Amino acid sequence: MEQDPDNRQTKKVSLTVYMLSLIVVLIVGIAGTILFVKSTDSNQEAKKLENPSTEGVVASDSNLKQVEELYTVLSENYFEEVDSDDLVEGALEGMAGALDDPYTQYLDVSESTSLQENTNGEFEGIGAEVMKEGEYVRIVSPIGGSPAETAGLQANDLIVEIDGESVAELSLTDAVALIRGPKDSEVTLLLQRNGEEFNVTLTRDAIPVESVIYELDEDQLEIGYVRITNFNRPTYQELVDAIEDLKSQGAEKFVFDVRSNPGGLLDSALQISNIFVEDGLPLMQSQGRGEEPYVYQADSENLGDYKYDGKAVLLTNEGSASASEILAGALSESADIPLIGQTTFGKGTIQNVVPLEDGDGEVKFTTGKWLTADGEWIHEKGIAPDAEVAMPDYQNLLIVNSEETYQLGDSSDEVKNLNAVLDALGYGTSESESDFTEDTKSAVESYQSDKDLEVNGIVTGSTATNLVEDLRTLIEENDTQYKEAIKVLNEQ
């Protein structure tokens, strides 16, 4: 969770002083760096988080001498000409990396620009938040409606390669740069899930700007469904408008959904939590180094005067992170609203952003941790739901690539995924079989016949596209978590 770039601390730090005097407190991180160029930023109201300071924090003379000496040795004696800017950039990146904090990293000018674009919801990419984890890049969450979600990417999938290049030695920044790209361009990821590897080719797109999607339940028109995909500047008003619109259509109770929502601005999370919590009750707490927790309370005057106190439930899963978890904690602990689904991701830290004076880069670093309304730190643990409900196994299946050809005799993880898709759709194959067998061919022919497609037992083009569409429909029709939410809501 980071500070809103438009409201962040403006105090600058000399890059020269930073490098030569080694004022080590200003170390930057990009918290859960994001593939689709979206940030999980926050606007810090607690004064202890608003004023990061470097005064009085100075490295020892011996350390300074070593840094200066290394810089001089490499600049003057390396066998090729050295770009001094590269040395400085490397020092900044390495210093941030030394903290072993995936949410702390140096931002160069391009990344700093992206951070600003992120918060405004202006981005193109595949639509997934990621973080570096050892030799892999871990997916925190795909975004609703994004190419990543459409392709079936899941929270906790591990990226092994990007367009054939291993991510093991790449920084998170470099990995993100490879994954990002203009709309309609393609990127191929080698992923690992539950110990098995497979390739997925995604077409980058403009990620949907809307952060709130809503509709009436098709069977029970008194129930409104509202999905919050991220927490950006317009989200509060979008949510208020959604609730009011659904109420005007007859909705009397609501299912709110933050599944696979990777987070967003802290002020947005506070505003939205405030909708459901009585003024004066706690929303969350934040705690800086060596300080007592600061309690954020529901406050209509400062956080918005719109309130909803009717029946409601909140859907969560392992892709619900950061600001989503703040909302989940506030609703569960201070508004007595049930959580349905799966345990959330578990990101319990807050980040801040500070520009460097002599350069165009910025430092983004973990400045504290946040606690739930009751004072629990959920970092790396998440928030458990009141009703634990898993989705069907076939939700985890990947798309069948329509640009590839799968036929009798093939053997691969992609064929294994194909067999599982066919099995889920009711065409009997062995879902654990990695081979395209005669049984697979027969299942494909039956499917093609039922769909009025060319019957040839080969999966490519329109056959693959139809399989993906039917699988997506199957998942939507068998949303076990949503069905449990409706049940709980009707029992309230």
N, C-alpha and C positions, 0 to 999 in steps of 0.2 A: 504494500500500500504506500503510495507516494504522495507528495504534496502536489496540488494543482499547479501546473507550470505558470498559469497566469497570476496566481496569488503567492507564489513561492518567494522565499527569501532572496532579496536582490543584492545583498552584500557580496562583493567580489573579492577574489583572492588572487594575488599576483602569481602568475605561472612561474616567473623567474624565482620568486621567493619559495614557491612550492617545490621547485626542482632543486635549487641550490641550498635552501635553508631547511628543506624537508620538513615542513609543517605537516605532520602526519595525520592530523585529525580530519582533514578534508579529503575523504576517500569516497569515490562515487560508486553507486551501483544502479543497475537497471533491474528493478524488481520484477522477476518473472518476465524477462524480455519477450516481446510479442511478435509473432510471425506476421500478423496482418497489420502491424503498426498500430496497436491499440495499447494505451497505458492503463495501469491500475493505480492511478494517482490519488492523492488526498490533500485536502486543504486543512492544514493544522490550525486549530483554534487555541489549543493549550499553549500558553506562552513559552513553556519550556521546549516545545518542539518548533517554535517559530523562529528562534534566534540562535541557530548554530554558530558557535564562536570558535576562533582559532587562537584567541589570546591566551598566552601562558603555556601553550603546548608546543614545545620545540624539541627537536631531536638532539641527541648529544653531539658534541663537536667531533668525536671519533666517527660516528655514523655519517655525519655530513662530509667528513674528509674522505671516507671510503666511496661515497656516492660521487663526489666531485672527481676523485682520482680515477674511478672506473669510466666516467664520462670522458675524461681527458685521454686515457689510454686508448679507448675505442675510437675516439674522434681523430687522434693523431697517428695511430699505429696499425689500425685495421688494414688488411691488404688491399681493400678497395675503398673508394671514397664513401664516406658515411654521411647520411642526411641527419643533421642534428635534431630535426623535428621528429624523425622516426625514433631516435633514442629517447627523447622526452616522452613521446606517446607510449613507447614500450615501458618506460619506467612508471608512468601513471597507471597503465593497465596492470602491470605486474604488482604494483603496490596494492591496488584494489583487490586483485586476485589473492594476495597473501592472507587476506582476512578469511578466506574459505567460506564466504557468504555468497550464495547464488544471487542475492538481491543487491549486491554492491558491485558497481562497475564504473569505469570511466566512460563518459560519452563524448565522442568527437563531434564536430560540427554537424555532420549528417545525421547522427543519432539524436542530437539535441533538437534538430529541426523535426525529426520524426516524432519525438516526444510531444512537441506542440501539436503536430497534426493528429496524433493519436487521440488526445483529449477532446479535440473537436470532432472526432468521428470521421475524419477524412483519411481514408486509407485504401490501399489495394494489396492483395496478397492471397493467402490461402485461408486465413481466418482461424488461427489457433494461438494460444499463449503458450510459451515454452520457458524452460529453465535448464541450465546446464547441470548435469548430474554425472560426475565421473567422466567416463569416456563416451557418454551418450548425451543427447539433448532430449529432455523429457517433456512430453506434452502435458501441460496443466489442464487445458480444456479447449476443445473446439468451440467456435461461436455458432449460434443458431443461424441456419440459412447459409453458412459459409461453405466453400469448397471442401474444407476439412471435415465438416460435419456430414456433408453429402457423401464424401468418400468413405465414411465410416470410421474416421480416426477417433480414438477414445482417450480419455484422461489416463495418464500413466503409460501410454505407448512410448517406446523409446526410439528415437531417430538414430540410426546407425550410419547411414550415408545419405548425402544429398547430391543427386546427379552423379553418382558414382564416387564421390569424394567422401572419405571417412571423416566423421566429426570428432574423432578421438582427440586429435591434437588442435582442434579449432577452439577459439574462444567463442563464447556465446554470441558476441557481436558479429564475428565472422560467419558463424553458422546462420544467423538470422539474415545476414546480407545475401547469402546464397539462396535462401528459401524465398525471400521477398522478390518481387518483380512486377512488371506491368500487367495489367489485365489482359487476358487471353493467351499469355505465355504459359509454358508448362514447366513443371518441376517434378522430378521423380525422387521419392523418398524410399529408402530401405528401412523398414520398421521392424521392431521386435516387440512381440506381445506374448506374454506367458512363455518366454523362452524360444518361441518360433519366429523366424524371420520371413518377411514378404515385401514385395515392391508395390508401391502405389504411385501412379502418375496423376497429378492434379493440375487442373487448369486454373491459374490465378484469376481472381475476379475482384470487382469492387465490393467490399464487404458492406452489407446492409447498414445504413446509418440509424435506422429506427431501433431504439433500445427497448420499446414496449410493443408487444403484439398481443391482441386480445380478441375474444369472441365469446358468444354464448354457447354453453354446452348444447349439443344438438338434440339430446334426449330430455334434458331437464333445463328448461329455459329460464328457470329462476337462479341458475348457477352461472356465474361469470368466470371465464378462464383468462388469466393475465400472465403472460410470460415476459420476464425482464431479462434481456440478453446481455446487458452491461450497465454500468453506472457512470454515465457521462453527464455533462452539464444539463441537457434538456430532459433527462430521465424523470426527474421529480414531476415536472408539469405534464409530461406524457402519461405518467402513471395516474395522476389526478384526473386528467381528461378521460383516460380509459375507464376508470372506475365510474365516473359520472355518466359516461356514454352507456356503459353496460347497465347501470341502474335505471337510466331512462328507458332502456329496452326491457326492463322487468327483472333484472338480476337482483337477488336479495342476499346472496352469499357467494363467496369467491374462493377459487383455487388460484393461488399465486405460485409462480414457477421460476426458480433460479437455478434449475439444473443446467450444468455446463456453462454457467455464467462465471467467467474468470475474475470479475471484480470491476473496479472503476474508482471514481473519485470518492474520497472519504466524505466530503461535504454532501455529496449525493446520497451516500449510504445513510448518513445521519438524518437528512431530510426525509428520506423514504421511511426509515425506521420510526421517525417522529409521527408519521401518519397513523401508526397503529398503537402507539404507547401514550398513556396518560401523562400530561405535563407533570414534571417533577420526578418521574421515575427514571432510573438509569437506562441509557441506550448501550453504552460501552464504556471502557476505561482505557487510558493510554498511560504508558510508564516509560520515562526516559532513564538514562543511566544514573543510578544513585538517588533516584527521586521516588516519592510516593505516587501511587496511581492517581491520575486526574480523571474524574468521573464526568462524562458527558450525559446530560439529562435532557429528557424531552422538553421542548420549549417552543410553544407556538409562535412566540414573538420573534424569535431568531431563526427558527428552522422551518417555518411555514405553518399556517393556521388550519390547513385541511386535515381533518381527522376521519378515520373509518373505524368504527367500533362494532361492526357486525360480525357474523360468523365467517371464519376464514381458516384455511390451512396453507402451508407452504411446502412445496416440493423441492427436495435437494438431492444431489448425488455427489460422487467423488470429484466431479468437475466444478462444483460450486466452491469458489475460492474468494479469499480476501474480503472485499466489500459485501459479497453475497453472504459470507459467514458472519459479518457484523449484523446484517439484517436478520439472519437466522437466529443468532444469539439474542438479539433484542426482542424478536417476536416470541421466542420460546420462553425466555426468562422474565420478561416484563409485560408481555401482552397475553400470555397463556394461549398462544396460537400453536397448534400441533405441527410438528415437522414430519413429513412423510417421504420415504425414499431410502437414501443411503447416506452414510457418514461423509461429511464434506471434506475438502482437500486438506485443510490445515495450514493456512498461511497466517501467522499471527504477528507479523512485524510491519513497521511503518518506515517508509523511506522519505528522504528530503532531497531537494535538488538545489545546487548552488553553482553559479557560473564562475569560471576562472577569468581573472581580470586581463591577463596578457594574451589570452588565446580565445578561440571560439568554442572551446569545449566546456563541459560542465562536469561537476562531481555529483553523483547520486548515491546516497549511502543510507544504510539502515540507522535510524536515529532513535528508535524505541520499539516497544512491543505494545500490542493492544490486547485487552482482556475483554471478556464478555461482560454483560451487565452485572453478573454475580461475581466477577473477578477471576474467572478461569482463563488461563492461557491455553489456547487450543492449537498452538504451533506444532506441526507434524503429528497432530492427533485428530484434528477436525471436530465437528459437532455431530454427535449421533442423533438420528431421528427418533421420534417417539414411536413410529411404526416403521420397522426395517422391511423394505420391499425391494427385491431385485427385479430388473428387467429380464425378459426372455434372453437366453443365450444368443439367439440369432441377431440380437441388436448389435453384437460386437463384430458381426461379419463385415467385410469390406466390399466395396463395389467390384463388379466384374468389368474389367477394362475393355471397352468396346473397340479399342484400337488394336488390341491383341487378338490372336486366334488360338483357341483351345480345341484340341481334337484328339481322337483315339491315339493312344501311345504316349501322350504327353505326361510328364510327371514333375510336379512342382508344388510349392506352397500355394500358388495361385489356383492350381487345380483343386487342391484340398479345400480352399475357400469356395470354389465353384460347387464342389460336391455338397458342401454344407448348405449353400444357398438353395440348391435344388431340393435337398432334404427338407429344409425349413418350409419350402413352398409346396411340399406334399408329393414330390417326385422322388421315389425311393432310391437313394444311393447311400453309400457308406460315408457319413459326414467326416470321418477321420481318415478317409482314403486320399492319398496324395496323387494317385494315378488316374488318368482318364481311361477308364476301363470300358468294356462292352456295356456294363450296367449304366455307366455315365452316359454313353452314347444313346442308349435306349431312353433314359430319362430326358435327355435333351430333345430327342425326336418327339417324345410325348408332349413335352412342353411346347415345342414349335407347332405341333399339330393343333393343340388347344388354343394357341394364340394366332392361328392363321399365318404363320411365318413359313418361310421355305424350310422344308423338312430335310435336313442333311446331317444332323447329329453333330454339327460344328458350332461352337460358340464364338461369335464375333459380331460386330455391328449391331443390327437391330435386335438380335437375340440377347446379347449382353445388356443392351439398354432396357429391354423389357424385363429382364430378370431383376435389374436394379430397381426399377419402378415398382415391381410387384413386391419386392422385399421391403421397400420403404413403406408401402401401403400396409403390409402385414405388421410392421412395427408400430405404425400409427394406430392400427385397429386393436393392437394388443399391448397398449401402454398400461402395464400392471400397476405402476406407481400412481398414475392418474386415476385408475379405477379405485384404488384403495383410498385416494384422497376424496373422491366423491362419496365413498362409503362412510368415511370418518366425518365428513362434512354433514351428511344427512343424519348422523347419529348425535350431532351436537345439540 
